[in-house]
């Protein structure tokens, strides 16, 4: 499982969606924001020009997202979930964790759009994710929570994202 800890796990669909967003932000968004900055700059005194400051902030946020997307895509592990009924990145798991039934997906946060509404996404590298990896419905595993408490998790169902 070490290959999955090398980067964010993404489905091909998530990778393609993020690549398209990156391209849009680097081309269309950059141009539109630059035009708004220039238009606001021409309005005069920059110290009290709210439009100018808002456009500059928008530019900064866009550039930050571009950097985030580039790093995510550069380090992404692209794949599909195992099709053998075992828990892996790209699966939706129904489990009784500490006696309470939960439904969650394992993978990078960027796959959130690929999972049903209300299903949280957890990293396969998180303590629960590590404990469940490779196990199947009917298995019970235990893991140590960040608080140090030992928690039992019974896998009820495993399905692909």
Protein Blocks (a to p, Z undefined) as FASTA:
>chain_A
ZZmmmpccddfklmmmmmmmmmmmmmmmmmmmmmmmmmmmmnopfklmmklmmmmmmmmm
mmmmmmmmmmmmmmpccddddfehpacehiacdddeehiacdddeddfklmmmpcehiac
ddfkbmklmmmgopaehiacddddfkopacddddfbdcdZZ
